[in-house]
Amino acid sequence: MEEKPLLLRAALGEKVERTPVWMMRQAGRHMQCYRDLVDKYPTFRERSEIPEVSTEISLQPYRQYGASRPSPPAAPSPYCAYHCSIDC
């Protein structure tokens, strides 16, 4: 049987060999500081695999807005084995 992806194993609370990174690119791509990092680190792989860069990208919207920029609600994937209900 094929092993589950790292992020899924971590989300399920399983012990993993490293902490996965989940980067929300949409939150900051309109910001000049993000675009400057994209110029310096042109590939998504670089931006996601260099811990200092992915941390900086994750914190930029928080620094500018005080929180992540709101986005439409998204339900968790059913593959995460996580029950969720969204009440409006």
Secondary structure, DSSP 4 states (H G I P E B T S, - for coil): -PPPPHHHHHHTT---SS------STTTTTSHHHHHHHHHS-SHHHHHHSHHHHHHHHHHHHHHHSSPPP----PPPGGG--------
